[in-house]
Amino acid sequence: MSAATTKKGKIFLCFLSILGSLVPFADLDLAACHARVSRKKSKAAAAELKPVLPATTATSSATPGDKQETVVIEPEILVADELMRKGEFSDAESLYHHVLKSNPSSLPATIGFGLALAKQFKLPAARAQFEKALKMKPDNAMAHAGLAVVMYNSLQSSDPRIKANRDKIIEEALEECKKGLAIDGKMPEAYFTMGNLYRTREELDQALTAYEEAVKIDPKYSEALSGLGLVQLSKDDIEAAEESFKKAIEANAANSTAHYGLGRAYFQSGHYEQALKELNTSLSQHQESAPGHLVRGNVHAALGESDDAIRDYQEAIRINPETIEAYLGISEVKENEEELSAAIENLDRAIETFPDQAEFRLRRAFLAMKLGHLDEAMDSYRKLLGKEPDNIKAVHGLNRAVYLKSKSQADSTGGDDVFMASDDFKESRLLIHKATASKKDQGECKLAKVIIDTVNGDDLDALKKDAFKNYKPATNSEHLIFSEMLLVRGDLRRAGLELAALIEKTDSVQELLALGDTALILRDLDNARAAFEKASESKEKAAKYKRRIEKALGVIKESRRIAEDSVQKGDSLVKNKDWDKAAQEYRSAVKTWPRLASARLGLATVLERLKPQSSKNLDEAAENLRAYVSLDTELKDKEATKLSRKADSLETRAEKLARKEDAKK
């Protein structure tokens, strides 16, 4: 005998409280999560109940001040209500419909039928039932709340018309909730729906208040407790969120949203095994949940289980192709496995689907730089700035790529004239100027303009030597750009110190990895090593990034060895007065490890001795001599001053020689 049968004669005054279990969270994509239970089961339950349960009656006073009216509640409705609470919505729909065939004017069956339809996202039919209920009784609070549910659920549609009218739909749904509450102020379902609507609109304080009202009226309202937990998670109150989700599960162990939320909370607090357990439970109850697969993918990634992580990310995309985080998750897993080309290919597919998604282009460009594909990186940044002219992240990325390209050209050809005259450079500089023009007083924009103008070869005397002497960056992002500006201007020592200070104050593993990657791209091996070593010491997501960190530290170690070997070879060649080959070895060392002081001094020395002398060689000698002075912290002031004067002398000689070279041309 069914559980409903044991409740003979019970008057079910608040049978519509099932609405709370009816409204799905957008987080779980419940549209595709319908209960698959045979209709025979519901009919058998009703047949079993009929011989022992006569039609019951109850009194209702939905409208304050109205006279109590008698409402007949058929036995099938009792069974249907119980099925709704169990999540067996299709069976409940059959029973409500069965009642309406014999009694089309049954208000409880009409509303129950509407709720069962809405739960299964049969929204037009659900709306028709609630509108019918309001014709039967215009002041029916639950019918107004039901209409709000239909409107809220419609927001999950991919219909462009729905998306275009999103704000209007939310506002109308909130109005329906308020109408219902004006009739019955103790209706937790309406508060719950309001909470969902406010949370969708990212008005977290209002959502929190609405959920709290629902729980105040019904402390065991599982779905409202889940909503409360999700808002608390969004406000980073993880302890409170965990407590809310546990209460929700205690009230209803079949609440997949609560298991999902608790899994998210455990994940955010670093309890990955517990998170996996809760997310497995949630997905066993509602398999077609994109957010559930997304977060479980994050957990697998954190545990270093790359294949499982990618499977979950791919499932999230299958269920909801607009799950942006899943595309990024796959690329991050590939990057952490040092499969950078595969990561880029995944981002290319994402860009095809979402050409306006800035994060995809930003990540793709950065990965291209990690691979040394500077032209690809510049192209990605320029395309993004073409769509979003003031995207400051793209400005900084493009600046970095342009600087590296100019250095690469100078290293390979002894000058960067070809690149500086190219359309790529001109377009890049124009985009950066355009992006920074309207915000030239902002620190990051001011620094960005200095970088591109310096790369262009603009007269640095226009900038006072002490213009940034006491500069204090306002944010971590500005701090990084400040360090890069100093690097481009040739102040290698201070640039390194600024980046080191930024690494020192950074605790987030992801931010440390980003700083390590940036330092490695810029060939600042010391700071790159510091960032990756600090990241490796953290227990946060250690398994996830283990291979990436080990690979980076290996590259740094090998680069240092190669650079030092090149210096030793250069020193040997100097003893044999083989200046040309010595210059090649020192240049190789500088390219591999630009902050290696001995390589800078060796290169400056041999460039001055190369015959025949050229203005380019003398300019390069002066640049490297200044770099040496900046990098060698053990130099005494007197010696540093002497070498700086020599650098000035080399520049003067270079200018005179350049005039002679021009005259000959």
N, C-alpha and C positions, 0 to 999 in steps of 0.2 A: 504494500500500500504506500502511496506517495506521501511525502512530508506534508503536503498541503492537506491531505485527508485527516491528519491528526489534529487539525485546528478546527474541528467541528464547531459550528455556531459562533465563531469569533466574528465580531463586527469589524470590518476592515475600513475604519474611517479614513486612514491616511494611506490608502493604497497607492496614491499617486506619488508617494515619496520616492518611488523607483526612478523618477526623472534624474535623480543624482547619478545613478549608475548608467544613465542613458547618454549623457553628453560626453563625447570622446575628447581627449586632449589632442590638440594639433600635433603635439610632440610625438604621438604614437601612430599617426596615420591610420586611425581605426576604420576608415572607410572600407578597407578591404578585409577587415577582421570580423566577419559575420559568423555567428554560431551555426554549425552544420549539424542540426539534430533533426531526426525524422518527424514528420507531422503525425505519424501513427502514435508516437509517444504521447503527444499532447492530447490527442483524442482519447487514448486509453485512460489517461489521468482524469479527464473530464467524465468519462463513462463510469470510472471507478467511484468518482465522487458523487454523481447524481443520485444513486439510490439512498445514500445516507445523509446528504446535505440538501435540504430544501432551499429554494431561493431565499436569500436573507435580505433584510432591509436595514437601513441605517438612517440617521438624521444628519443633516448637513447644515452648517451656518457659515458658508463661505463669505457672505457679505455681512459685516458688522451691522447689527440693527435689524436685519431681515428676520422674518419668522423662520423657524426651523422647517425644512421641507424634507419629505421622505424620499430617499434614493434607494432603489432596488439594486442590490448587487448580486448578480447571478453567480452560481458556484464556479462556472467556467472562468469568471473574472478573477476569483481568488487563486485559481490555478495559474492563470496567465500572469498575475502579479508576481507569484512566486517564481515562475519561469523567467520573468524579466530580471528579478534580482539575481538569478543564477546566470544571466547572460544568454539565455536560450531565446533569443529575440524572434527567430522565425516561428518557433512553436507558439510563443506568446501571441504573435501576429495572427496565427490561425485561429486561436481560441477567441481573441477579441472579435475577429471577423465572423466567427460562428455565432457569437452573441448578437452581433449587429444584424445578421440575417433574420433572426427571429424577433429582434427588438431594435429596429433602426434608430429609435429615439433614445437609446441608452447613453446617457452622457459619460458615465465612467468608461464604458466600452469604446466610445468614440475617441475620448482622450487617450485611453490606453492603446488603442489601435494606432493613433497618430504617433505616440511615443515609440511604439515598436517599429513603425516604419522609419521614423527619424533615426533610430539607433542603427538601422541597416542602410542609412543614407538614401532611402527612397523619399527624397525631400519634397517633390511636388505633391505626391500622394499624402505625405504627412501634413503638409500645409493645408491641403483640402480638408482634412479631418479637424484640424484646430479651428479653421474658419467656420466649419459646420457647427462645432461646439459653441463658438461665440454667437452664432445665429440663434442657437437653442438657449444660450444663457450668456448675454453680452458681458456680464461682470464675473465670468469664471476666471479666477486668478491663474489656474493651471493651464488654461488654453492660451493665455497671453505668454506665460512662461514657455509653453511648447513652441509657439511661433518664434520666440527668441532662440530656442534650440535649433530650429530649422535654419534660421538666418546664420547662426554661428557655424553650423556644420557646412553651410554652403561656401564658407570662406576657404575651405580646403579644395574647392574645385579649381581646375586649370583653365576654366573658361575666361577668356580675356575680358569679357563684360563684367564678370564677377570681380576680377582683379582691379578693373578700372573704377568700380563702385565700392571698393572695399571699405573705405571710411564711412560712406553713407550707410552701408549695410550694418556696420558695427553700431552706428548711432541709432538706427532704427531698432536694432535688437535690444540695445540698452533701454530704449523707450518702452518696449514691450515688457521688459523686466520690471521697470518702474511702475507700469500700469498694474501688473500683477501684484506687486508689493503694496501698492496703494489700496488694493482690495484685501489682501491678506499679508500683513507685514511680518508674519511668522512663517514664511515660506522659504525654507533653506535652499530649495532648488533654484529659485530665482536669484538668490545671492550667489550661488555657485556659478550659474551661467554668467552673471555680471562679472564675477572674478575671471572667468575664461576670456570674456570680451576685453576687459581692461588689460589682461596679460597679453593678449594678442596685439593690443595697441601699445604695449610696453609701458603702460602706466602702472608700475609695480606697486606703488603705495596704495592706489585705489583698489587694485586687485587683491592685495593683502587684506585690506579692510573688509572687502566683500567676502572672501573666503572665511575670515575670522567670524563674521556675522553668521554665516552658514553653520560653522562648527559650534558656535555659541548656542544656536537653536537646537542642533542635533550633534552632540559630541561624538557620536559614532558614525558620522556621515563620511564614509571612506573616501569618496571621490573629492569631497571638499578638503579633506585632510591632505590628499595628494596634491591638489592645486596649491594649498598653502605651502607644502614642501617645495614645490617647483619654484614658487616666488622666492622663498627663503634661499634656495640654491642660487637664483639669479642675483640675489643681494649678498652672496658669499657668506651667508649664515649657515654653514654646513651642519653644525651640531643641532640647531633647531630643525633644519630640514630632515635630518636623519630621524629625529624624534617624531616628526609629523608623519613621515612615511611608515615608520614602525606602527604607529597608532592606526594608520589607514589599513595596513596589512592585518593587524589584529581584528579590525572591524570586518574586513573582507579579504580573505587570503587569495581570492580570485581577481583582485584588483591589479591588473597588469601595469597600470600607470604607477602604482605605489612601488612595485618591485623595480620597475624601470628607474624611478626617481631615486630609490635607495641605492641602486647600482651606480647611478651617476654620482651620488653623494660619496659613496665609498671610493669611486674612482678619483674624485677630486681630492680626497683626503689621503690617497696613496694606498688604500687597502684593496689591491687588485684582485686577489683571490675571492674575497667577499663580494666585490663588485661583479665578478664573473658569475658567481652563483645566483645573485639576484637578477642579473640580465638574462641568464639562461631561463630562469623561471618566468620572467616577463615574456620572453619570446616564445616559450612553449605555450603560453596562453594566447598571445597575439603575434603570430609569426610574421605577418606582413607589416611590420613596423620599421620604417626607415630610420627614425631616431634611435630605436633599440639596437639595430644592427650597427649604426654609426658609433654609438658609445661602446658597444662590445668590441667593435674594431679598434677603437682607441685603447681599450684594456689589453687586447691581444698584442697590439703594437708596443704598449708599455712593458709587457712581459717578454718582448722580443720574439713573439710568435708571429712572424711576418706573413706566412701563408694564410693563417687563420684571419689575420687582420685584413688582408686584401680581399678574402672571400666575403667578409662582413661588409666592407666598404662597397664591393660590387653589388651585394644584395641591396644595400641602402639605395644605390643609384638605380637599380632595377625597379624597386618599389616607388621611389620618387626621384626621377631624373634631375630634379632641381636641388638635390642634396649637395650643395657646393663643398661642404667640409669633407665629404667622402672622396672627391677628386683630389683635394689637397692631401688627404690622408694617404691615399695610394702613392702619390708622388713623394711624400715624406718617407714612407716605408722604403721606397726604391732608393731615395737619397741616403737613408741610413744604412742601406745595404751596399752603398757605393755603386748603384746602378743608375748613374746620372742620366745617361741617354734614354733609358726606359722611363725615368721620371719626366723627362722633357716630352717624350712621345705621349705620355698620359695627359700632360698639360695641353699639348697641341690638340688632342681630341676634345678636351674640356673647352678650349678656346673656340673651337668650331661650333660647339653647342651653345656656348655663352660668350659671344664676342665682346660683350660689354662688361664682363666680370674682371675688374682691375687686378684682383689678387692673383688670378691665373697668369696674367702677363708679367706682373712683378716677379713672381716666383720663377717663371720660365727664364726671364732675363738674368736673374741672379744665378741660376743653375748654369746657364750658358757661360757666364763669367767664370764660374768655378772650373768649367771645362776649358777655359781660355778662348772661347768662341766670342770674341769681342764684337764683331760685326753683327752677329745674331742678337747679342744683348742690346746693342745700340738700336737695332731695328725694332725690337720689342718695346723698349722704352719710348721710342719716338711714336710708335703706333698708339701707345697708351696716352701719351701727351696730346696726340691728335684728337683723341676722344675726350680726355679730361685734362685740359690745358693747365690746370693749377694743381695737379697731383704732385705734391712735394716729394713723395717717395720715388716717383719716376724721375724727377729732377735730379735727386741725389744719385740714383743709380746710373742715369745717363752721364752725369758728371764723372763718376768713377770710371765708367767704361771708356769715355773720351780720353781721360787722363792716361789710362793704361794703354790705350791704342797709340797715343802720341809717344809714350815712353817706348813702346814696342817698336814703332817706326824708327825712333832715334837710335835704339840699340842695334837694329838690323842694318840700317843704311847710314848711320852717322848723322842723321837729321830727320826732322818730322815735316819737312816742307811739303811733301806730296800729300800727306794726310791733311795738313792744315789748309791746303788749297782745295780740298775735295768738297763735293756737295754734302757728303755725310756730316762733315764737321760743321759746315756753314748752317745746315738745317738744325743740327743739334744745338748749336749756340743760339740760334734764333728762338727755338722752342724754350730754352732755359731762360733767356732774357724775357720772353713773353710771360712765362710762368711766374717770374720773380718781380716783374714790373709793378703789379698791383699791390704787392705785399713786401715792398723793398725795405720797410722798417722792421719786419720780422727777422729775428736772428738767423733762422735757417736759410731764408731767402737771401739775406745779405751775404752770408758765407758762400752760398751756392754761386752767386754772381761773381764773387772774388775768384772762386775756383776756375770757372770757365774763362774768365778774362785773363787769368794768369796763364792757363794753358794756351790761350791765343797769343801770348807773348806781349800783352799790354804792359806799359811802363809801370813797374811796381813802385817807382818813386812817388807815384801819385798816392800810394798808400804809405802813411808814415810808418817807419820801422817799428814804432811802439804802439801802433793803432790797436793791436789786440793784446797788449802787454798784460792788462789786468782783466781780460775778458772772462766772464763767468757764464758758461752755457746754462740755459734754463731747464733743459730736459736732456734725457739720455741720448735721444736722437740728435739734438743740437750738439751735444758733447762729441758724438762720433764725427759729425760733419766738421766741427771745429778742428778736430785732430787731422782730418783729411785735408782741410784748407792749409794747415801748417805744413803738411807733407808736400803739397803741390807748390807751396811757396819756398820750399827748400829747407825749412826748419825741422830737420829730421829728428833731432834730439827731443825738442819740445813736443813734436807730434807723437812720438813714442811714449813720452811721459803722460800726455793727456789720455791716450788710449789705455795705458796701463792703469791710470786712475779710474777710468770708466769700468774696466774689467774688475778692479778691486771692489767697487761698490755694487756690482751686479751679482745677484744671487740666483735668478731664474736660469735653469739649465738651458732652455730654449734660447734665451737671450745671450747666454755665454757662448753657445754654439754659433749663433749668428755673428757675434763679435769675432770668434775664432775663425770662422769662414772668411769674414771681411779682411781680417789681418793677414790671412794666408793668401787671399787674392792680391793684396797689396804687398806681399812678400815681407811682411813684418813678422819674421819667424819667432822672435822672442815673445811678443805679445800673443801671437797665435798659440804658442805652446802654453803660455800662462792661462789663456782662456779655456783651452781644451783640458788641461790638467785640473783646473778648478771644476769644470763640468764633470769630470770623471770621479771627483771626490764626493759629489753629491749622490745621495741614495735615490733621489727623485728620478724615476724612469731610467735607471742605470742600464737595465738590460736593453731597453729600446735603442739607446744611442751607443751601445758598447762598440759595435763594429765601426761605426762612423768615427768615434773618438780615437780608437786604436789606429785606424787608417790615417787619420789626420796627423797624429803624433808620429807615425812612421814616416810620412811624407816630410814632416818638419825635420826629423832627425836626419833623414837621407839628404835633404836639401842643404842642411848645415855642413854635412860631411863633404858633399860635392863642392860647395863654395870654398871651404877651407883647403881642400885638395887643389883647387884651381889657383888659390893664392900661393900655395907652396910651389906649384909648377911655374907660376909667374915669377916668383922670387929666384928660382933656379935659372930661368931664362934671362933675367936681369943680370945675373952674374956673368952670363956669357954675352951680354950686350945685344941680345936678340930682342930688340925693342918691339918689333911688330908682333911677334908671337906672344911676348909677355903681355902686351896690351890686350890681345885676344883672351888670354887666360883671366886677366883682371876684370875685363868687361863681363866675361861669363860669370865670374864670382859675384860681381855687383848685380847682375841681372837675377841671379839665384837668391842672393841675400843682400839687398840694398843697404842694410844697416851694418854690414861687416866693415869696420873701420880700416882694417889692414888692406882690404881690397880697394877701398877708396884712395888711400894714400899711394898704394902701388900704381894704380891707374893714372893718378895725377902726375906722378913722377915720370912714368915712361911716355905719357902723351906730350910732355914738354920736350922730350928728347927725340921724338920721332922726326925723321927727315924725309922729304922737305917739310918744314913747318907749315901749318895751315891755320886759318882763323878758327875753324871748327874744332880742331884738336886743342888749341889753346883755350877756347871757351869751355870745352869739356874738362880740361885740366883744372881750370878755375872752379868749376862746379863741384868736381870731386874733392878738391882741396878744402872747400868750404864744408862739404859734407863730412869730411874727416874731422875737421875742427869741431863740428857739432856733435859727432858721435863719440869721439874719444874723451871720456869724462876724466881721464887721468892727466890730460894736458894742463900744464901750468899756464897761468894767465899770460905771462910774458911770451911763451912759445906760441900760444893760441893767437895772440895779437900779431906776432911776426908772420905766421902762416896766413892769417887773414889779409895782411898787407900784400903778401906775395900773390894771393888770389886776385886782389885788385890789380896788381901789376900785370898778371897774365891776361886779365880782361882788357886792359888798356892796349897791350901788345896785339891782342886779337882784333880790336877795333881798327888799329892802324893797318894791320895786315889785310883785313877785310876790304878796306878802301883801295889798297893796291890790287887786290884780286879783282875787285869790280872794275878798276881802271883797265886792267889787262883784258877783261871780257869785252 
